[in-house]
Amino acid sequence: MFEIDGGQKSGSGTILRLAVALSAITQQPLHITNIRKRRPRPGLKMQHLESVLTAAKLCNATVEGAKLASEELWFTPRQIEGGHVEAVIETAGSIPMLFMAVLPICVYAKNSVTLHVAKGGTDTLYAPTVNYLQYVLLPTLRKMGINAEVTVQKYGYYPKGMGEASMTVQPISVLKPIQLESFGKLESINGVSVCTFLAEKQVAKRQAKAAIQTLTKTINNDGYLQPKICVLDDMSNPYQKGSSIVLWAKTDTGALVGADALGGLGKTSESVGENVAEKLVVELKSEPTVDVFLADMLILYMALARGKSFFYTRYISEHIEANIWLIETMLNSMFSIEKVNNLLYRIEKTC
């Protein structure tokens, strides 16, 4: 049985999600304590609880301690079957975080998986937006052989949520390593700017315009590289207005670097567009092969893949450190972190 102290390192929900995924994939029971110990309100929140219960459905696991605010959990998995799974968050809890929690499990399922999640948030604070998953994470994982797609039925935002999305995953037998050696030459910048029930204020259009102006001014003074941002005036969720924007840059070596931002009360559409563009510029100036948010998401897949994987990122976050610590604790995998210049760190799975 895996014995994991969830209060170590970041002490966040990430440790819970990865521990449950590794338990399911290895079919080894898990006992985790001090869940989210370093967060203001420790224990399971609704989105964490639903992630655990969804993982349990996928692998027919027995679970003890699965209740709101619980700081201790026992998870005993069986074979990962797959099939159609329904989940309901009931708050503005992050649907993308639930998808990320169970995606590694789905990859090793006996059958293809269709996961439908209702009454959650597609674009929320402290989590990637659903379009970041679609346009940054999943395209990168396809390089490793993972075939997964996300479809949004309803966008959902804080505080009411009420969003809805589906993920389909085709299982594979072997994960390919990923080796992202150099940034190369910037080829394109694309994006999606979305607003829900805010079309009359042209929120999505204004976000996109501000992002393009900022990018053109900071990255490309001669105007040669023109960012292209799709504007989506969404009408899917009458219960909760909101907006978001995601940008991603592609290079000729296959690097994919992204950033996202959320609208909200007190924020102008222009400030949201400027903010996401500035975040992308910070990433691009260091010429990484993976942005800092994608970096911590890839650690688990690198560990599961056969062979050496590596990438370069500009910053070592607490999530990267926590993920490496947990994986080295639970698997026979080792990672190295090396500062290669004043701007970048090389993260490599060495064995």
N, C-alpha and C positions, 0 to 999 in steps of 0.2 A: 504493500500500500504506500502511495505517495503521502508524505506528511509535509504540508506546506504552511509556512507562517505568512499569511497575507499582509501582515504589517511591515514586512521587510521592504527595503528600497523605497519605491514610490508609495507603497501602501495603498494602491489605487485599485479600481475595478479591473484594470488590465490584467493584474496578476490572477484574479479569479477567472476571467475569461480564458486566458491562455492555459491555466492549470486544468480547467474542465475540458478544453479541447484536447490537450495532451493525454489526459486520462482516457477520453473516449477513443482516441486514435491508437493508443497502446493497449487498450482494454485492461488497464490497471486501476484498481480502486483509488480514490482520492479522499483525503481528509484535510480540509483547509480551515485554519483558524484566523482570527483577527482580520476578517474580511473588511477591506477599505478602512483600515484602522487609522490611517493618516488623513482621512478626509473629515470635513467639519461634522458630518453626520455619518458615522461609521455604519457598516452593515449593508445588507441588500436593499437597494432601492428597487422600484418596480421594473426598470429596464434590466437590471442585473438578475433579478428573480426570473423574469421571463426568458432571459438568455439561458439560464441554467435549465429551466423547464423545457425549453425548445431543444437544447442539446440532449436532454434525457429522452425526449420523444424520438430523436434520430437514432439513438443507440439502445433504446429499451432499458435505460438505466433506472436503478432504484436510488432515490434521493431522500436524505434526512436533513432536516434543518432548513428546508426551502420555504422560508417565510420572510415577510418584510422585516427589515432591521436585524435579521439574523447575522451574527458574526462568525458562525461556525457551520460547516456543511460537510456531509458525507455523500460521495457520488460514486456509485458502483455500476460501471458500464457493461454492456454486452455487445454483440455484433452490431455494427452500424448498417442499418437496413436501408434508410433513405425513404423515398416515396413522397407523398404530399403531406405537408405539415402546416398547421395554422397556428398563429401566435397573435396575442392581443396585449398591448402594453398598457392601455387605459390612461396614459398620461402623455405629456410631451416628451417622454423618454426617447432616446435616439434609436430609430430604426436602423441606420447604418451601423451603429455599434453592435446591435443584435446580429445583423448580417455578418459582421467581422468576427463575432464570437463563434459562430457555427460554420462559417465557410470552410475552415480547415477540416472539420468533421465531415462535411458533405463531400469533400474531395475523395475521401476514403470509403464512401458508402458503397453498399452492394448494388444499389440501384440509383438511377438519377433522382435528384431532389428538386421539388418545387416547394418553396417556402413563401407563404403569404402572411404579411404582418399588417395588422389593422390598429387604428387608434393610437398612433405614436407620432413622433416628430421626425420628419425627413431632414430638416435643417435646423439644428439646435446648437446652443453654446457648448463648448468643450467636447465637440465631436465633429468628425468630418461631415460635410454635406453629402447628400445622396448623389449629387452630380460629381463630387470629387471621387467617390467610389467608381462611378460609371466611366469617367474619363481619365483618371490617373491610376488608381489602384488596380482595377480589373485588367486594363490593357497591359500593365506591367506584369501581372500574374500570368497573362497568356504567354509571355515569353518562357514561362516555366511549365507550360502545358496545361494550365488550368482553364477550363472553359466554363465561365460563369457569366450570367447576364442579370442585370437589375432593371426592373420596369416600375415606374412610378404611376400609381393610380390617382393618388391625392397627395399634394404637398402639405406638410404639417409643420407648424412653428409653435414656439412657446407663446402663451402658457397653455392653450387648449389642446394643442397637438392635432388629433383627428386625421393624421396623415395615413397613407396606405401605400404599400409597395410590395413587390414580389421579387424573389431571386430564384433563378434556376441554375443548377450545377450538374455537370456531367462528371461522374467519377472517373478517376484515372488510377493506374497501377503504380506509376513511377513519376515523381516530380523531377523535372530537369533543374540543374543548377542555373543561377543567374550570375553573369559576370559583366559588370558595367564599368569598364576601364577608364573611359575618357568622355568628357563633355562634348567635344567636337565643335561643330559650327551650328549656331542657332538657325533653324530652318523655318519655323512657324510658331505663332502664338494664337491660340484659339480660346474660346470661352463660351459659357452659357450664363446669361443673366435672366433670372426668373422672378416674377412677382405674382402673387395670388390675390385676386380681387383688388388690385391697385392699378389697373390699366388706365383708369381715367386720370391718374396722376403721373402716368408715363414713368413709373418707378424703374421698371426693368430697362427701359431705353436710356434713362438718365444714368443709371449705374454703369451701363455698357459704355456710354459716351465718355463719362469721366475716366473710366479705366483705360480706354483707348487713348485719350488725350495724355494721361499720365505716362503710359507706356511709350508712346511715340516721342514724348519729350525726353524721357530718361534713358531709354535703351537705344533709340534709333532716330537721332536728330535729322538725318537726311530723308526720313520717311520711306526708306526702301522696303523695310519689313512692316507690312500693315497688319496689325492684329485683327482677327475676325471673331466677333462675339455674336452668338445667336441670341436674339431677344425673345423671351417667352412670356406672353401675358396669359397667365394660367387662371382658370376659373373652376378648378376641381374641388376646392374646399371652402364652402360658404361660412364655415364656423370660425375660421382663423385666417386673417390676413397676414401677409409676411413677404419677405423677399430674401434672395441670396444670389451670389455670383461666384463662379469658379473660373479660373484661368489655368491653362496648361501650355507649356512650351516644349516643342520637340526639337531635337538636334539630329544631325546627320549620322551620329553614332548610335541612335536609338534611345538616348536618355530622354526621360519624360519628367518634367519638373512642374509642380502645380502649387496653387494657393487658392483659398476660398475666403469668403466673408459673408456676414449676415446683416440684413437690415434690422431695424428695431426702432422703438420709440426714442425720440431725441436724436436720431441719426438722419442726416439728409442723404438722399440717394447718391448725390455727388461724393459725399465723404465715404460711402461704402465702396463705390467704384475706385476712388483714389486709394483707399486702404488696401484692397485686394491687389491692385497694380503695384503698390509699394512693397507689399509682401513678396510678390513674385520677383521684383527687381532685386531685393535683398538676396534671394536665392540665386538668381542668375549671375550676380556679380561675382560670386565665389566659384561659379562654374562646376557645380556638383553633378553627379550622375543620378542622384536621388534627393528630393527635397526632405526636409527634416521630419515632416509628418509621415511621409511614405517610408522613411527609414525604419521607424520602429514597427511598422506594419509588416515589413518584409522579413524580420528576424526569424519568426517561427517557420516560414516557408523555406528559408535558407537552411534551417536546421533539419527539416524533413527531407530536403532534396539530397540526392546522391551526388557526391563530388563537391568541389570547392566553389563557393559563391562569394562575391564581394561587390561592394559599391563604395562611392565616395559621397560624404555629406558634410554640411558646414558646421554642424552642432551636435553634441552628444546630449540628448535630452534625458530626463529621469526615466522616461518610458523605455528608451533604448537600453539603459543600464538595467532596469528592472526585468525587461524581457530576456536579456542575455543571462542574467543571474538565474532566472527561473528555468530557462531551457537547459542551462548547464547543470542545474540541480536535478532536473527530471529526465534528461536524455544524455546519451553518450556523445554529446556535441561540445565543441569548444570554439570560442570566438576570440579574435584579436582586434584591438582598436589601436590604430597608429596615426599619429598626427603627421601628415606628409608635407605640409607647408603651413603658412600662416592662415590659410583659409579653409582647409579641408581635413577631414578625418577619413581614413580608409577602414572600413569594417569588413572583416573577413571571417567566414566560417572555415576554420582550419582543419577540423576533423569531426 
